[in-house]
Protein backbone atom coordinates (compact mmCIF):
# COMPACT_ATOMS: atom_id res chain seq x y z
CA UNK A 1 0.00 0.00 0.00
CA UNK A 2 1.31 3.44 -0.90
CA UNK A 3 2.22 5.90 1.86
CA UNK A 4 0.97 9.44 1.29
CA UNK A 5 3.28 12.44 1.51
CA UNK A 6 1.34 15.43 2.80
CA UNK A 7 2.06 19.06 3.67
CA UNK A 8 2.73 19.35 7.41
CA UNK A 9 1.21 21.98 9.68
CA UNK A 10 2.87 25.24 8.66
CA UNK A 11 2.33 27.25 11.81
CA UNK A 12 0.06 29.95 13.11
CA UNK A 13 -1.26 32.36 10.42
CA UNK A 14 0.53 30.46 7.63
CA UNK A 15 -2.17 29.08 5.34
CA UNK A 16 -0.20 27.98 2.29
CA UNK A 17 3.21 27.18 0.88
CA UNK A 18 4.83 26.84 -2.52
CA UNK A 19 6.63 23.70 -3.64
CA UNK A 20 10.17 24.94 -4.26
CA UNK A 21 11.81 21.73 -5.47
CA UNK A 22 11.74 17.97 -5.18
CA UNK A 23 14.99 16.26 -4.22
CA UNK A 24 13.92 12.95 -5.80
CA UNK A 25 12.30 11.84 -9.03
CA UNK A 26 9.48 9.30 -9.37
CA UNK A 27 11.00 5.83 -9.20
CA UNK A 28 13.90 6.87 -6.95
CA UNK A 29 14.49 4.89 -3.78
CA UNK A 30 13.92 6.85 -0.56
CA UNK A 31 14.66 6.21 3.08
CA UNK A 32 12.44 7.11 6.02
CA UNK A 33 13.05 10.66 7.31
CA UNK A 34 15.10 11.53 4.22
CA UNK A 35 14.34 15.06 2.89
CA UNK A 36 12.06 14.71 -0.13
CA UNK A 37 10.71 18.13 -1.01
CA UNK A 38 11.38 21.74 -0.05
CA UNK A 39 8.46 24.09 0.65
CA UNK A 40 8.59 27.88 0.79
CA UNK A 41 6.19 29.82 2.99
CA UNK A 42 5.99 33.56 3.44
CA UNK A 43 8.18 33.20 6.51
CA UNK A 44 10.58 30.27 6.17
CA UNK A 45 11.74 27.47 3.94
CA UNK A 46 11.15 23.98 5.30
CA UNK A 47 11.83 20.43 4.20
CA UNK A 48 9.30 17.59 4.19
CA UNK A 49 10.88 14.25 5.07
CA UNK A 50 9.84 10.86 3.78
CA UNK A 51 7.25 9.27 6.11
CA UNK A 52 8.48 5.77 5.16
CA UNK A 53 11.09 3.93 3.15
CA UNK A 54 10.31 2.76 -0.35
CA UNK A 55 10.17 4.18 -3.83
CA UNK A 56 8.86 7.61 -4.73
CA UNK A 57 5.67 7.23 -6.75
CA UNK A 58 3.64 9.92 -8.47
CA UNK A 59 4.37 13.56 -7.62
CA UNK A 60 0.99 15.25 -7.28
CA UNK A 61 2.24 18.77 -6.49
CA UNK A 62 5.11 19.71 -8.76
CA UNK A 63 7.55 22.61 -8.47
CA UNK A 64 5.78 25.96 -8.24
CA UNK A 65 2.49 24.52 -6.99
CA UNK A 66 0.73 26.34 -4.14
CA UNK A 67 -0.39 23.93 -1.42
CA UNK A 68 -2.19 24.12 1.90
CA UNK A 69 -1.52 22.21 5.15
CA UNK A 70 -2.61 18.61 4.74
CA UNK A 71 -2.53 18.71 0.93
CA UNK A 72 -1.24 15.64 -0.89
CA UNK A 73 2.25 16.08 -2.33
CA UNK A 74 2.91 12.58 -3.60
CA UNK A 75 3.24 9.01 -2.47
CA UNK A 76 5.80 6.36 -1.60
CA UNK A 77 5.36 2.79 -2.82
CA UNK A 78 6.55 -0.24 -0.92
CA UNK A 79 8.49 -1.58 -3.88
CA UNK A 80 9.78 -0.22 -7.13
CA UNK A 81 7.01 -0.73 -9.67
CA UNK A 82 7.90 -2.94 -12.58
CA UNK A 83 6.94 -2.11 -16.12
CA UNK A 84 3.43 -3.35 -16.84
CA UNK A 85 2.61 -4.68 -20.29
CA UNK A 86 -0.01 -2.72 -22.15
CA UNK A 87 -3.44 -4.35 -22.31
CA UNK A 88 -3.94 -6.54 -25.33
CA UNK A 89 -5.31 -4.50 -28.23
CA UNK A 90 -8.19 -6.94 -28.67
CA UNK A 91 -9.38 -6.30 -25.13
CA UNK A 92 -9.55 -2.53 -25.59
CA UNK A 93 -12.20 -0.59 -27.48
CA UNK A 94 -11.38 0.26 -31.05
CA UNK A 95 -10.66 3.89 -30.27
CA UNK A 96 -8.37 3.21 -27.32
CA UNK A 97 -5.17 3.41 -29.36
CA UNK A 98 -6.00 7.01 -30.21
CA UNK A 99 -6.92 7.80 -26.63
CA UNK A 100 -10.56 8.50 -27.50
CA UNK A 101 -11.90 5.95 -25.02
CA UNK A 102 -10.49 5.05 -21.63
CA UNK A 103 -11.39 1.72 -20.18
CA UNK A 104 -11.68 1.93 -16.39
CA UNK A 105 -8.42 0.73 -14.90
CA UNK A 106 -6.35 1.31 -18.07
CA UNK A 107 -3.53 3.17 -16.28
CA UNK A 108 -1.49 3.50 -19.44
CA UNK A 109 -4.09 5.81 -21.03
CA UNK A 110 -3.50 9.39 -19.86
CA UNK A 111 -5.46 11.14 -22.59
CA UNK A 112 -8.58 11.85 -20.50
CA UNK A 113 -6.60 13.80 -17.88
CA UNK A 114 -4.87 15.84 -20.55
CA UNK A 115 -7.97 16.42 -22.62
CA UNK A 116 -10.02 18.17 -19.99
CA UNK A 117 -9.36 21.32 -18.00
CA UNK A 118 -6.63 21.17 -15.40
CA UNK A 119 -8.10 19.52 -12.32
CA UNK A 120 -8.45 21.27 -9.00
CA UNK A 121 -5.97 18.80 -7.54
CA UNK A 122 -3.35 19.70 -10.11
CA UNK A 123 -3.90 23.41 -9.57
CA UNK A 124 -3.57 23.10 -5.82
CA UNK A 125 -5.90 23.65 -2.85
CA UNK A 126 -5.56 27.45 -2.91
CA UNK A 127 -6.98 27.59 -6.43
CA UNK A 128 -9.77 25.22 -5.45
CA UNK A 129 -10.67 27.36 -2.46
CA UNK A 130 -10.76 30.54 -4.54
CA UNK A 131 -12.89 28.78 -7.14
CA UNK A 132 -15.43 27.74 -4.51
CA UNK A 133 -15.53 31.17 -2.90
CA UNK A 134 -15.72 33.22 -6.10
CA UNK A 135 -17.55 30.92 -8.49
CA UNK A 136 -14.82 31.42 -11.12
CA UNK A 137 -14.07 28.18 -12.97
CA UNK A 138 -10.30 27.53 -13.17
CA UNK A 139 -10.93 25.80 -16.52
CA UNK A 140 -11.73 29.24 -17.99
CA UNK A 141 -8.74 31.01 -16.48
CA UNK A 142 -5.54 31.38 -18.55
CA UNK A 143 -2.82 29.43 -16.77
CA UNK A 144 0.67 30.78 -16.23
CA UNK A 145 1.97 28.03 -13.93
CA UNK A 146 4.25 25.16 -14.76
CA UNK A 147 2.75 22.44 -16.99
CA UNK A 148 -0.28 24.61 -17.69
CA UNK A 149 -1.43 24.84 -14.08
CA UNK A 150 -3.62 27.70 -12.91
CA UNK A 151 -1.89 29.56 -10.07
CA UNK A 152 -3.38 31.49 -7.20
CA UNK A 153 -2.25 34.70 -8.92
CA UNK A 154 -4.10 33.68 -12.11
CA UNK A 155 -7.28 33.16 -10.09
CA UNK A 156 -6.97 36.46 -8.22
CA UNK A 157 -6.46 38.30 -11.51
CA UNK A 158 -9.51 36.59 -13.00
CA UNK A 159 -11.63 37.38 -9.94
CA UNK A 160 -10.54 41.01 -10.03
CA UNK A 161 -11.69 41.33 -13.66
CA UNK A 162 -14.98 39.59 -13.07
CA UNK A 163 -13.85 36.12 -14.10
CA UNK A 164 -12.41 34.91 -17.37
CA UNK A 165 -14.47 32.91 -19.85
CA UNK A 166 -13.55 30.30 -22.40
CA UNK A 167 -15.05 32.42 -25.17
CA UNK A 168 -13.07 35.50 -24.22
CA UNK A 169 -9.82 34.34 -22.66
CA UNK A 170 -7.89 36.82 -20.62
CA UNK A 171 -4.66 38.11 -22.09
CA UNK A 172 -1.28 36.80 -21.05
CA UNK A 173 0.06 37.99 -17.67
CA UNK A 174 0.28 41.76 -17.57
CA UNK A 175 3.66 43.18 -18.50
CA UNK A 176 4.49 45.40 -15.55
CA UNK A 177 7.34 47.14 -17.33
CA UNK A 178 7.88 48.22 -20.93
CA UNK A 179 9.74 45.64 -22.99
CA UNK A 180 13.47 46.08 -23.23
CA UNK A 181 15.23 46.71 -26.48
CA UNK A 182 16.23 43.43 -28.17
CA UNK A 183 19.92 43.98 -27.51
CA UNK A 184 19.20 44.59 -23.82
CA UNK A 185 16.66 41.80 -23.45
CA UNK A 186 19.21 39.21 -24.52
CA UNK A 187 21.39 40.23 -21.56
CA UNK A 188 18.65 40.21 -18.95
CA UNK A 189 17.85 37.41 -16.57
CA UNK A 190 14.29 36.90 -15.33
CA UNK A 191 13.98 35.05 -12.02
CA UNK A 192 10.69 34.35 -10.26
CA UNK A 193 10.43 35.97 -6.85
CA UNK A 194 10.59 33.56 -3.95
CA UNK A 195 7.58 33.22 -1.69
CA UNK A 196 9.52 35.03 1.04
CA UNK A 197 10.44 37.93 -1.25
CA UNK A 198 6.85 38.24 -2.49
CA UNK A 199 5.62 38.39 1.08
CA UNK A 200 8.24 40.95 2.10
CA UNK A 201 7.18 43.15 -0.81
CA UNK A 202 3.48 42.77 -0.02
CA UNK A 203 3.82 43.38 3.72
CA UNK A 204 6.03 46.44 3.33
CA UNK A 205 3.64 47.98 0.85
CA UNK A 206 0.67 47.16 3.05
CA UNK A 207 2.41 48.87 5.97
CA UNK A 208 2.89 52.02 3.91
CA UNK A 209 -0.70 51.96 2.69
CA UNK A 210 -2.28 51.24 6.08
CA UNK A 211 -0.29 53.05 8.74
CA UNK A 212 0.19 56.81 9.08
CA UNK A 213 3.94 56.26 9.10
CA UNK A 214 6.34 58.95 10.19
CA UNK A 215 10.04 58.86 11.14
CA UNK A 216 11.86 60.90 13.76
CA UNK A 217 15.65 61.03 14.14
CA UNK A 218 18.25 61.57 16.81
CA UNK A 219 21.91 60.80 17.26
CA UNK A 220 23.67 59.02 20.08
CA UNK A 221 27.24 59.20 21.34
CA UNK A 222 28.33 55.56 21.47
CA UNK A 223 31.54 56.31 23.38
CA UNK A 224 30.37 55.01 26.77
CA UNK A 225 28.99 51.74 25.37
CA UNK A 226 32.11 51.21 23.26
CA UNK A 227 34.35 51.81 26.26
CA UNK A 228 32.37 49.35 28.39
CA UNK A 229 32.41 46.82 25.56
CA UNK A 230 36.16 47.18 25.13
CA UNK A 231 36.78 46.83 28.87
CA UNK A 232 34.69 43.70 29.41
CA UNK A 233 34.54 41.94 26.03
CA UNK A 234 37.19 39.30 26.87
CA UNK A 235 35.87 38.32 30.28
CA UNK A 236 32.30 38.47 28.95
CA UNK A 237 33.05 36.06 26.10
CA UNK A 238 35.01 33.76 28.40
CA UNK A 239 32.14 33.53 30.89
CA UNK A 240 29.14 33.49 28.55
CA UNK A 241 30.59 31.94 25.40
CA UNK A 242 29.32 34.74 23.16
CA UNK A 243 30.76 38.05 22.01
CA UNK A 244 29.57 41.25 23.65
CA UNK A 245 27.94 43.24 20.87
CA UNK A 246 25.71 46.29 20.72
CA UNK A 247 22.34 44.57 20.32
CA UNK A 248 22.06 43.62 23.98
CA UNK A 249 22.48 47.27 25.00
CA UNK A 250 20.02 48.49 22.38
CA UNK A 251 17.42 45.88 23.30
CA UNK A 252 17.61 46.82 26.97
CA UNK A 253 17.46 50.55 26.14
CA UNK A 254 14.43 50.00 23.93
CA UNK A 255 12.60 48.04 26.63
CA UNK A 256 13.12 50.81 29.17
CA UNK A 257 11.75 53.34 26.70
CA UNK A 258 8.77 51.10 25.83
CA UNK A 259 7.85 50.86 29.50
CA UNK A 260 7.72 54.65 29.72
CA UNK A 261 5.97 55.14 26.36
CA UNK A 262 3.57 52.16 26.06
CA UNK A 263 1.95 53.49 22.86
CA UNK A 264 5.06 52.46 20.93
CA UNK A 265 4.43 48.89 22.14
CA UNK A 266 0.77 48.87 21.07
CA UNK A 267 -1.24 48.05 17.96
CA UNK A 268 -4.65 48.82 16.48
CA UNK A 269 -7.32 46.12 16.41
CA UNK A 270 -10.43 47.47 14.71
CA UNK A 271 -11.49 50.42 16.84
CA UNK A 272 -9.44 49.32 19.83
CA UNK A 273 -5.88 50.00 20.92
CA UNK A 274 -4.13 46.92 22.30
CA UNK A 275 -1.35 47.77 24.74
CA UNK A 276 1.14 44.95 25.14
CA UNK A 277 2.32 44.53 28.70
CA UNK A 278 5.10 42.26 27.53
CA UNK A 279 8.17 42.89 25.42
CA UNK A 280 8.82 40.56 22.49
CA UNK A 281 11.52 42.34 20.49
CA UNK A 282 12.02 41.39 16.85
CA UNK A 283 15.58 41.57 15.52
CA UNK A 284 15.80 41.96 11.73
CA UNK A 285 18.31 39.55 10.19
CA UNK A 286 19.43 39.68 6.57
CA UNK A 287 19.72 36.37 4.69
CA UNK A 288 20.39 35.41 1.09
CA UNK A 289 16.66 34.96 0.52
CA UNK A 290 15.58 38.19 2.21
CA UNK A 291 14.94 39.80 5.56
CA UNK A 292 13.53 37.75 8.42
CA UNK A 293 12.65 38.97 11.91
CA UNK A 294 13.06 36.38 14.69
CA UNK A 295 11.59 37.46 18.01
CA UNK A 296 13.36 37.62 21.38
CA UNK A 297 10.45 36.82 23.67
CA UNK A 298 10.14 38.42 27.11
CA UNK A 299 13.40 40.23 26.51
CA UNK A 300 12.75 42.35 29.60
CA UNK A 301 13.34 39.25 31.72
CA UNK A 302 16.69 38.49 30.10
CA UNK A 303 20.19 39.65 30.92
CA UNK A 304 22.32 41.28 28.25
CA UNK A 305 24.27 38.01 28.00
CA UNK A 306 21.12 35.97 27.39
CA UNK A 307 19.91 38.46 24.78
CA UNK A 308 23.26 38.30 22.98
CA UNK A 309 23.20 34.49 23.00
CA UNK A 310 19.65 34.41 21.66
CA UNK A 311 20.37 36.88 18.88
CA UNK A 312 23.58 35.09 17.87
CA UNK A 313 21.69 31.80 17.66
CA UNK A 314 18.91 33.42 15.63
CA UNK A 315 21.40 34.93 13.22
CA UNK A 316 23.16 31.63 12.56
CA UNK A 317 19.98 29.64 12.08
CA UNK A 318 18.42 32.36 9.92
CA UNK A 319 21.35 32.20 7.50
CA UNK A 320 21.11 28.40 7.49
CA UNK A 321 17.36 28.51 6.89
CA UNK A 322 16.69 26.66 10.15
CA UNK A 323 14.40 29.11 11.93
CA UNK A 324 10.97 27.87 12.93
CA UNK A 325 7.86 29.78 11.92
CA UNK A 326 6.80 30.25 15.53
CA UNK A 327 10.11 32.01 16.23
CA UNK A 328 9.15 34.85 13.90
CA UNK A 329 5.68 35.55 15.24
CA UNK A 330 4.26 37.68 18.02
CA UNK A 331 6.79 40.53 18.09
CA UNK A 332 5.69 43.81 19.69
CA UNK A 333 8.56 46.05 18.49
CA UNK A 334 11.40 45.65 15.99
CA UNK A 335 15.05 46.71 15.81
CA UNK A 336 16.87 46.75 12.48
CA UNK A 337 20.57 47.46 12.07
CA UNK A 338 21.50 48.90 8.70
CA UNK A 339 24.82 49.99 10.15
CA UNK A 340 26.37 46.57 9.64
CA UNK A 341 26.05 47.22 5.90
CA UNK A 342 27.39 50.77 6.16
CA UNK A 343 24.12 52.72 6.22
CA UNK A 344 24.47 56.26 7.56
CA UNK A 345 20.74 56.99 7.84
CA UNK A 346 17.46 55.43 6.74
CA UNK A 347 13.72 55.46 7.37
CA UNK A 348 12.77 51.87 8.27
CA UNK A 349 9.31 50.61 7.34
CA UNK A 350 7.04 49.35 10.10
CA UNK A 351 6.70 45.64 10.72
CA UNK A 352 2.87 45.66 10.76
CA UNK A 353 0.84 45.59 12.93
CA UNK A 354 3.52 46.95 15.27
CA UNK A 355 3.52 50.69 15.88
CA UNK A 356 7.27 51.25 16.06
CA UNK A 357 10.61 50.15 14.60
CA UNK A 358 14.07 51.43 15.56
CA UNK A 359 16.75 51.78 12.91
CA UNK A 360 20.40 51.61 13.94
CA UNK A 361 23.15 52.89 11.65
CA UNK A 362 26.91 52.92 11.31
CA UNK A 363 29.14 54.50 13.93
CA UNK A 364 31.49 57.17 12.68
CA UNK A 365 33.55 59.86 14.29
CA UNK A 366 31.98 63.30 13.88
CA UNK A 367 32.82 66.67 15.41
CA UNK A 368 30.56 67.54 18.35
CA UNK A 369 30.74 70.21 21.04
CA UNK A 370 31.51 69.02 24.55
CA UNK A 371 32.04 71.59 27.30
CA UNK A 372 32.50 74.34 24.78
CA UNK A 373 35.14 72.40 22.88
CA UNK A 374 34.90 70.57 19.58
CA UNK A 375 35.67 66.87 19.91
CA UNK A 376 35.62 63.91 17.58
CA UNK A 377 33.09 61.45 18.99
CA UNK A 378 31.79 58.04 17.79
CA UNK A 379 28.25 59.00 16.76
CA UNK A 380 25.35 56.97 15.44
CA UNK A 381 22.12 58.21 13.90
CA UNK A 382 18.96 56.60 15.25
CA UNK A 383 15.65 56.53 13.39
CA UNK A 384 12.28 55.68 14.89
CA UNK A 385 9.51 55.02 12.39
CA UNK A 386 6.13 54.96 14.08
CA UNK A 387 2.41 54.77 13.36
CA UNK A 388 1.09 58.27 13.93
CA UNK A 389 -2.41 56.87 14.38
CA UNK A 390 -1.24 55.44 17.72
CA UNK A 391 1.88 57.36 18.67
CA UNK A 392 1.92 61.14 18.98
CA UNK A 393 4.96 63.14 17.94
CA UNK A 394 5.80 64.01 21.54
CA UNK A 395 5.73 60.33 22.51
CA UNK A 396 7.91 59.33 19.57
CA UNK A 397 10.53 61.97 20.30
CA UNK A 398 10.51 61.16 24.03
CA UNK A 399 10.95 57.47 23.26
CA UNK A 400 14.00 58.13 21.11
CA UNK A 401 15.48 60.50 23.71
CA UNK A 402 15.13 57.80 26.37
CA UNK A 403 16.98 55.31 24.17
CA UNK A 404 19.71 57.90 23.59
CA UNK A 405 20.04 58.64 27.32
CA UNK A 406 20.32 54.97 28.25
CA UNK A 407 23.03 54.31 25.66
CA UNK A 408 25.07 57.39 26.53
CA UNK A 409 24.97 56.41 30.21
CA UNK A 410 24.83 52.57 30.30
CA UNK A 411 24.64 52.57 34.10
CA UNK A 412 20.96 53.48 33.60
CA UNK A 413 20.43 50.02 32.09
CA UNK A 414 21.84 48.34 35.20
CA UNK A 415 20.05 50.62 37.66
CA UNK A 416 16.77 50.63 35.67
CA UNK A 417 16.68 54.41 35.50
HUSUL-V759655 format. One line per field, one symbol per residue. psi: psi as a letter, one per 20 degrees, with the letter a starting at -180 (. if undefined). A space follows every 10 residues. Layout:
BEGIN
psi=???
END
This chain:
BEGIN
psi=pqpqoqprpi rpjoirrpog qpirqpiqqq qpjppgqpqp ajgrpqqpqp irqbppcqog orpippqrpi qpharpqhqp prppqqqphh iqqhjhhiji poppiniioj ghhhhaqpqh ghhqhggggh gghhjpohhj pppirqkjqp rhhgghgggh jjpqqhhmqq rrppoiqqqq qghhhijqpp ppprgghhhg gghghhghhg qmpqpqqrqp ojggghgggh hjhghghhgi kqqobhhggg gggggghhhh mihikrrpnd jqpopokrno opoppprhia pqnqpoqlhh jqrhgggggg gggggghghi kjqqghikqj qiqqppnihi jjphqrnqqq nqjqiqpppq aqpqpqprpo kjqpqoqoqp pqpoproihg prgggggggh hhggghhimi hhhhil.
END
